Amino acid sequence: MGLEKERESTLRKVKDLQISLDAEKEEHASFVQLSETRLVGMESQIHYLQEEGLCRKKEYEEEIDKAVNAQIEIFILQKCVQDLEEKNFSLLHEHQKLLESSKMSKKNICKLENENFELQEETNSLSDQIRTLRVGLYQVLKTLEIDADHGCEGKLEQDHGLLNDILRKLKLMHNSLSETLDENQQLVIENSVLATLLCQLKLEAENVATDKNTLQEEFKIQLEQLLVLQSESRKLMEINEELRMKVVEGDHKEEVLKTEMENLRGLLLELQGARHSLEEQNCKVLNEKKSLMKKLLDLVEDKRILEEENGTIFAETVSQSTLSHILKDIISEKSVEIIKLSENVEKLCFANNELEEKIRAVEGKLEDVQTENSHLKESLEKSENELMLSRCITDQLNCEIENGKNLLSQKGNELLVAEQLLSTMQNERAQLHRKLEDLNCKYDEIKMIREGQEKHIQKLSEDNDCQIKETGRIHEANLKFESELQKLCKELEETKGREECLSHELEKAENEVKQWEAQAAKFFCELQISSVFEALLEEKTCVLSEACENLEDGSKSKDTEIDHLKERVSTLAGENGGLKAQLAAAIPAVISLRDYIRSLENHTVFHKADSKEVKGAGLGSDLHAESCQQTSEDQNVALPDGFSDLQDLQMRLKAVEKAVIEKERLSMQEKLDAHSKLEAAMRQIEELKCGNTLRQGSGRRSKHVSRKHEQDELGNGYSNNLKLQKPPSEISEEGNEVMTKDIMLDQVSESSSYGMSRRGTMEADDQMLELWESTDRSSIIDLKVGKAHKVAASPTNYREIKAVRQHKSRNPSIESLVEKELGVDKLEISKRFSESQKEVSKRKILERLDSDAQKLANLQITVEDLKRKVEISEKSMKGKGIEYNTVKEQLEEAEEDIVKLFDVNRKLMTNAEDGSSSFNGKSALDADESGSVRRRRISEQARRGSEKIGRLQLEVQKIQFMLLKLDDEKESRGRTRIAERKTRVLLRDYLYGGGTRTSLKKKKARFCACVQPPTKGD
C-alpha cells in the first residue's frame, strides 16, 4: 500500500512535471521563434554592413589614387607658381625703375628747355653785337682795297697799326669759328644718338606698360578664382558637418544595438539556468535530451559562422589600419612640404627687402647726379661772365669800326645767321652732354640690377635642385614602406594559417564532445558526467561571449578610424579641387607668358635683321625665315609637361637676352664708326680753316692761262656741248663725263628746313620724302643767281670751295655725312616730336615744293642773265654766230621747261594745301587711307619735278661753262704764254684769271662751281 501511494505520488509529480514541461516547451518555442527572428534581422544587418564596407573600400581606394595624383599635381603647380611669382616680382621692380627714370628724364628735359630759352635770348643779344663787328671788319677790308686801287698809300701807312690789331682779332675769331664748327658736328652726332635712345626708351616703356596690364588682368582672374575656391571650401565644410551628424546618428544606433545585445545576454543567462533544470529532468527523459543536443549542434555551427565572419572582419581591419598608416605618412609629407613653402615665402620676403635697399641706393645715386647738375650750372655762370668780358671787347671794337657799316650789310646779316646757329648748337651740345651722362648712369644702374636678379635666379635654381633631391629621398622612403607592407602581408598569411589550425583543433574538440554525448546517451544514469560537460560548455560560451565583445570593441574602434579617414579623404579632396583650380588658372598664365616671349623673340629677331641689312640682305632674310619657323613650330607644339614648357621658356629668354646684347654691341660699333668718320671730317675742316687763314694774308693770285692750253683741256667738253640739244633724261648720263660738285652759293639755303638732315622714324607715307631728300643732297645744285653775280667773290669763299672739292675727291661719303649733320635745326626736331604724323608729312611736302619754287626762280633769273650775255656777245662777236645760236636755242628750251615746272609746282602746292580740308566730311578711316594715298601721289610727283629741276640746273651750268669758255677765248687772244697741263680745270682760273685784267674784269659775274672735264684716261 505504501508503495502504491508512493507510485501515485510519483505519477502525480510526473504529471505535474509534464504540465510544467509543456508550459516550458511552449515558452521555449516562443522564445526560439523570437530569437530566430532577431537572428534573421541581425544577419540582414550584417550583410548590409558588409556591403557598405565593400563600397567604402572601393571609394577609399579611388580616393587614395586621387590623392596620389593630387600630390603630383600639387608639386608641379607649386613649382610653376614659384617661377611665376619670381617673374612677376622682377617685372614689377623693372617697371618701377623705368617709371622713375622716365619721370626724372622729363623733369630734366623741362629744366634744360627753360635754360636753353634763356641762353637763346642771350645769344641773340650777343649775335647783334657780333654782327656790327663783322660788318665793320669787312668794311675796313673793302675800304683798304679801294684805297689801294686809287693809290691812297699815305693813309695805309698811317692806319697800319690799327689794321694789325684788327687782323689779330679776326684771326682769333676764325679760330673760335673753327672750334665751334667742330663742336657743332659733335653735337649733331650726339643729338642723333640721343634721338635713337629716346625712341628705344619709348618702345621699352610701352612694352612694360602692356606687360603690367596683362599681369594686372591675370591677378584679377586669380582673385576671382580664389573667391570661387573659398565658396567651394565653405560648401565642403557644410557637407563635412552633415557627415558628422550622420556619424553621430550611427553611434546612437550602435548604442541602441548594444543595449539590445545586453538584454539578449541576460536572456541567455536565464535560459542557461532553465537549461540546468531541464538537463536534470532530461536525465529522466532521453528524447528531450537528444533534441537539446541537436540544438546545441546548431548553435555550434552558428558560432563557427560567426568566427569566420570575425576573421574576415579582422583581416579588413588590418588592411584598413595599414592604409591609415600610409595616409598618415602622406599627411606628414604634406605638412613638411607646407613648411618648405612657408620657408620659400620667407625667402621671397627677404629678397623683396634686399631689392628695396637697392632702390634706396639708386635714389642716393640720383641725388649725386643732381649735385653734378648744380656743378654744371656753376660752370655755365662762369661762361656767362666770360661772355660779359667779350661784350666789353666788342663795345671797344664798335667804337673803332663805325665808318664802314653801310658797304657790306648783307654779308654781316649772313654771318649773323650762321653765328646764331652756332650758339644754338653750343647750347644743344651742353644739354646733350648732360642727357648722355644721365643716361649712362641709368644704364649702369640697370646693369647692376640685372646682375642681382641673375644671382637670385641662380639661388632659386639651387633651391630647386635641393627640393628634387628631397623628393628622391621621399621616394626611397616610400619604397621602404612598401617592402614593410609586403612583410606585414606575409605575417597576416601566417596568422591566417594559425587560425585554420586552431579551427581544426576546435573541430576535433567538437568531435570529442559528440563522443561524450554518445556516452551520455548510452550511460543515462551518469549525471555527473553530463554535469561536467555542461560546465565545460558554459565556460566555452563565456569565452566566446568575451571574444565577441572584444571583436565588437575592435569593430567600433575601426569604425571610428574609418570615420577619421573619411574626413581626411574629404579634406584631401577639397585641397585637390583647389589645386586643380589653381592649375587651371596657371595654365593660361603660362600660355600667355609663352606668347609674350614669342613676341619678344619676333621683335628681337626683327631688330637683328634690320641691323644686319646694312651688311647684307641675305643675312636678314635668313633670320626672318628662322624666326617664322620658330613661331610656327611653337604654335603647332602643345604643352606636354609643365617642367619642359618652363625650361623651353627659360631657353627662349636666354636667346632674347643674347640678341639684345648683340644689338647693343652693333649699335656701339656703329657709333664708333660714325665718330671715326666725323673725326676725319673735322680734321679736313681744320685744314680748310688753316688754309683760309694763310690765304687771307697773301691776297689774290693772278694766273695767266694760254689759249692753246685751254683748248687742249676743254676741247672734248666744248665739242660735246656744241652738238644738238639732248633731252632731259640724258643729262644724268652726261654727268659721268662732266663731274659737277655741290657748292652752296647762298648760306640762306643752309638754314632752310628742307636742306637739313632728317633722322626721325616715320611711317610709309614719309619714306618717299626721306629718299627724295637724300637724292636732292647728293645730286641737286642750288643756284642763287641774280644781282649776286655782280658782287666780287672774296678769297675766303674761293679757298673754301677748293678745300671742299679736294675733300670730296678723297672721301665723298664723309663729306656727304658732314653736309647732312651741319643742317640740323633744334626747332625742327622739337616740332617733329610735337606735331602729328600727318602734319609733319604735309609740312615736308610744302617745304619741298617751296624749295623747288625757289630753285626755279633762281634758274629763271640765271637764264635771263645768260640771254642778255648771249645778245651782248653776238653784237660784239662776228665770226661765232653759229655757236651762240645753239646756246640761245638751249636757253629758250630751258626757259620753256622752267615755265612748265612752275605750273606743275603751283598745282602740287594747291593740292597739298587743300588735301586736309577735302577729307573733313568723311570717316576717320576713309580719310586716313585716302589722305595717305594722296600724300604719296603728291610726294612722288614732287620728287619727279625736283629731279627735272636738277637736270635743268646741270644744263644751265653747262651753258654757263660754254659761255665762260667763249668769253675766255675772246679775252685770251693774243696771249703767248702756255701754262703747265693739268688733268682738272678749275673755274677759279676764270674767277681769278689774269693779274693784268682790268677792274671791269674783276667786277664781272663769276661762276661758283668746279667742273672736271673728261680726259683721255677717263
C-alpha positions, 0 to 999 in steps of 0.5 A: 500500500505504501508503495502504491501511494508512493507510485501515485505520488510519483505519477502525480509529480510526473504529471505535474512535471509534464504540465510544467514541461509543456508550459516550458516547451511552449515558452521555449518555442516562443522564445526560439521563434523570437530569437530566430527572428532577431537572428534573421534581422541581425544577419540582414544587418550584417550583410548590409554592413558588409556591403557598405564596407565593400563600397567604402573600400572601393571609394577609399581606394579611388580616393587614395589614387586621387590623392596620389595624383593630387600630390603630383599635381600639387608639386608641379603647380607649386613649382610653376607658381614659384617661377611665376611669382619670381617673374612677376616680382622682377617685372614689377621692380623693372617697371618701377625703375623705368617709371622713375627714370622716365619721370626724372628724364622729363623733369630734366628735359623741362629744366634744360628747355627753360635754360636753353630759352634763356641762353637763346635770348642771350645769344641773340643779344650777343649775335647783334653785337657780333654782327656790327663787328663783322660788318665793320671788319669787312668794311675796313677790308673793302675800304683798304682795297679801294684805297689801294686801287686809287693809290691812297698809300699815305693813309695805309701807312698811317692806319697800319697799326690799327689794321694789325690789331684788327687782323689779330682779332679776326684771326682769333675769331676764325679760330673760335669759328673753327672750334665751334664748327667742330663742336657743332658736328659733335653735337649733331652726332650726339643729338642723333644718338640721343634721338635713337635712345629716346625712341628705344626708351619709348618702345621699352616703356610701352612694352612694360606698360602692356606687360603690367596690364596683362599681369594686372588682368591675370591677378584679377582672374586669380582673385576671382578664382580664389573667391570661387575656391573659398565658396567651394571650401565653405560648401565642403565644410557644410557637407563635412558637418552633415557627415558628422551628424550622420556619424553621430546618428550611427553611434546612437544606433550602435548604442541602441544595438548594444543595449539590445545585445545586453538584454539578449545576454541576460536572456541567455543567462536565464535560459542557461539556468532553465537549461540546468533544470531541464538537463536534470529532468532530461536525465529522466527523459532521453528524447528531450535530451537528444533534441537539446543536443541537436540544438546545441549542434546548431548553435555550434555551427552558428558560432563557427559562422560567426568566427569566420565572419570575425576573421574576415572582419579582422583581416579588413581591419588590418588592411584598413589600419595599414592604409591609415598608416600610409595616409598618415605618412602622406599627411606628414609629407604634406605638412613638411612640404607646407613648411618648405613653402612657408620657408620659400615665402620667407625667402621671397620676403627677404629678397623683396627687402634686399631689392628695396635697399637697392632702390634706396641706393639708386635714389642716393645715386640720383641725388649725386647726379643732381649735385653734378647738375648744380656743378654744371650750372656753376660752370655755365655762370662762369661762361656767362661772365666770360661772355660779359668780358667779350661784350666789353671787347666788342663795345671797344671794337664798335667804337673803332669800326663805325665808318664802314657799316653801310658797304657790306650789310648783307654779308654781316646779316649772313654771318649773323645767321650762321653765328646764331646757329652756332650758339644754338648748337653750343647750347644743344651740345651742353644739354646733350652732354648732360642727357648722355651722362644721365643716361649712362648712369641709368644704364649702369644702374640697370646693369647692376640690377640685372646682375642681382636678379641673375644671382637670385635666379641662380639661388632659386635654381639651387633651391630647386635642385635641393627640393628634387633631391628631397623628393628622391629621398621621399621616394626611397622612403616610400619604397621602404614602406612598401617592402614593410607592407609586403612583410606585414602581408606575409605575417597576416598569411601566417596568422591566417594559417594559425587560425585554420589550425586552431579551427581544426583543433576546435573541430576535433574538440567538437568531435570529442564532445559528440563522443561524450554525448554518445556516452551520455546517451548510452550511460543515462544514469551518469549525471555527473558526467553530463554535469561536467560537460555542461560546465565545460560548455558554459565556460566555452560560451563565456569565452566566446561571449568575451571574444565577441565583445572584444571583436565588437570593441575592435569593430567600433574602434575601426569604425571610428578610424574609418570615420577619421579617414573619411574626413581626411579623404574629404579634406584631401579632396577639397585641397585637390579641387583647389589645386586643380583650380589653381592649375587651371588658372596657371595654365593660361598664365603660362600660355600667355607668358609663352606668347609674350616671349614669342613676341619678344623673340619676333621683335628681337629677331626683327631688330637683328635683321634690320641691323644686319641689312646694312651688311647684307640682305641675305643675312636678314632674310635668313633670320626672318625665315628662322624666326617664322619657323620658330613661331610656327613650330611653337604654335603647332607644339602643345604643352606636354609637361609643365617642367619642359614648357618652363625650361623651353621658356627659360631657353627662349629668354636666354636667346632674347637676352643674347640678341639684345646684347648683340644689338647693343654691341652693333649699335656701339660699333656703329657709333664708333664708326660714325665718330671715326668718320666725323673725326676725319671730317673735322680734321679736313675742316681744320685744314680748310680753316688753316688754309683760309687763314694763310690765304687771307694774308697773301691776297689774290693770285693772278694766273695767266692761262694760254689759249692753246692750253685751254683748248687742249683741256676743254676741247672734248667738253666744248665739242660735246656741248656744241652738238644738238640739244639732248633731252632731259633724261640724258643729262644724268648720263652726261654727268659721268663725263662732266663731274659737277660738285655741290657748292652752296652759293647762298648760306640762306639755303643752309638754314632752310628746313628742307636742306637739313638732315632728317633722322626721325622714324616715320611711317610709309607715307614719309619714306618717299620724302626721306629718299627724295631728300637724300637724292636732292643732297647728293645730286641737286645744285642750288643756284642763287643767281641774280644781282649776286653775280655782280658782287666780287667773290672774296678769297675766303669763299674761293679757298673754301670751295677748293678745300671742299672739292679736294675733300670730296675727291678723297672721301665723298661719303664723309663729306656727304655725312658732314653736309647732312649733320651741319643742317640740323635745326633744334626747332625742327626736331622739337616740332617733329616730336610735337606735331602729328604724323600727318602734319609733319608729312604735309609740312615736308611736302610744302617745304619741298615744293617751296624749295623747288619754287625757289630753285626755279626762280633762281634758274629763271633769273640765271637764264635771263642773265645768260640771254642778255650775255648771249645778245651782248656777245653776238653784237660784239662777236662776228665770226661765232654766230653759229655757236651762240645760236645753239646756246640761245636755242638751249636757253629758250628750251630751258626757259620753256621747261622752267615755265612748265615746272612752275605750273606743275609746282603751283598745282602740287602746292594747291593740292597739298594745301587743300588735301586736309580740308577735302577729307573733313566730311568723311570717316576717320578711316576713309580719310586716313587711307585716302589722305595717305594715298594722296600724300604719296601721289603728291610726294612722288610727283614732287620728287619727279619735278625736283629731279627735272629741276636738277637736270635743268640746273646741270644744263644751265651750268653747262651753258654757263661753262660754254659761255665762260669758255667763249668769253675766255677765248675772246679775252685770251687772244693774243696771249703767248704764254702756255701754262703747265697741263693739268688733268682738272680745270678749275673755274677759279682760273676764270674767277681769278684769271689774269693779274693784268685784267682790268677792274671791269674784269674783276667786277664781272659775274663769276661762276661758283662751281668746279667742273672736271672735264673728261680726259683721255684716261677717263 
